[in-house]
Amino acid sequence: MIHGIGMDLVEVDRIEDSIRRFGDRFLVRILRPEEIQYCQTQGRPALHVAARFAAKEAASKAFGTGIGAELGWLDLEVVRHPSGKPALVLHASGLEMARLMGVVSVHLTLTHTVATAGATVILEG
Ligand SMILES: CC(C)(COP(=O)(O)OP(=O)(O)OC[C@H]1O[C@@H](n2cnc3c(N)ncnc32)[C@H](O)[C@@H]1OP(=O)(O)O)[C@@H](O)C(=O)NCCC(=O)NCCS
């Protein structure tokens, strides 16, 4: 059973601008340490930060909460399988919300071009 679906698009140059202006303060607010480490080892970090930003907003739409007091940026983590396939790991409020909703599986897909990053999340029970 599908419990929720969410998608989001993010402009990469807006993320690049936030990184330039706020640096680590911005990154640690929205990404967990291993996500930051992955992005920073890529040729254009902002592309991968934008995709993770989109993934978290997409997940927040799938849960129906948005990002805020109920579900925070750091309650969601994008990880990668060795093949490169992404997955969304839930922490703290994310885990609790999934448990209350009966979500047992979270599906994530990411995409990016030079200008835009996008993500879709499906919550399955
Ligand atoms: C829910 C959220 C992700 C929407 O993202 P957005 O960039 O404002 O808007 P988008 O254009 O991507 O999406 C808009 C659509 O999201 C949907 N939406 C809004 N609230 C939603 C919710 N609680 N659950 C599911 N979908 C929601 C609506 O369909 C809306 O379209 P509509 O207004 O035409 O009906 C956003 O409100 C949010 O929580 N963002 C985090 C904000 C933040 O902390 N920014 C700081 C950056 S450091």
The ligand as an ORCA input file, in Angstrom:
! r2SCAN-3c Opt
* xyz 0 1
  C       6.478     21.473      2.010
  C       7.640     22.229      1.357
  C       8.784     21.264      1.159
  C       7.145     22.803      0.024
  O       8.232     23.230     -0.730
  P       8.245     24.632     -1.511
  O       9.621     24.739     -2.108
  O       7.741     25.699     -0.627
  O       7.197     24.510     -2.649
  P       7.118     23.576     -3.943
  O       6.890     24.448     -5.107
  O       8.256     22.596     -4.019
  O       5.827     22.732     -3.651
  C       4.607     23.369     -3.513
  C       3.559     22.311     -3.338
  O       3.885     21.502     -2.220
  C       2.667     20.919     -1.771
  N       2.669     20.953     -0.316
  C       2.631     22.042      0.496
  N       2.597     21.657      1.772
  C       2.623     20.309      1.771
  C       2.564     19.329      2.783
  N       2.498     19.638      4.081
  N       2.577     18.030      2.409
  C       2.621     17.681      1.119
  N       2.667     18.569      0.117
  C       2.669     19.869      0.446
  C       1.526     21.716     -2.359
  O       0.886     20.922     -3.325
  C       2.216     22.890     -3.014
  O       1.608     23.324     -4.199
  P       0.306     24.325     -4.118
  O       0.691     25.415     -3.158
  O       0.158     24.774     -5.531
  O      -0.805     23.461     -3.625
  C       8.097     23.438      2.201
  O       6.978     24.097      2.718
  C       9.072     23.173      3.314
  O       8.760     22.661      4.367
  N      10.319     23.602      3.032
  C      11.401     23.695      3.950
  C      11.680     25.167      4.079
  C      12.963     25.525      4.763
  O      13.198     25.152      5.901
  N      13.849     26.253      4.065
  C      15.044     26.744      4.609
  C      16.250     26.329      3.786
  S      17.711     26.272      4.763
*
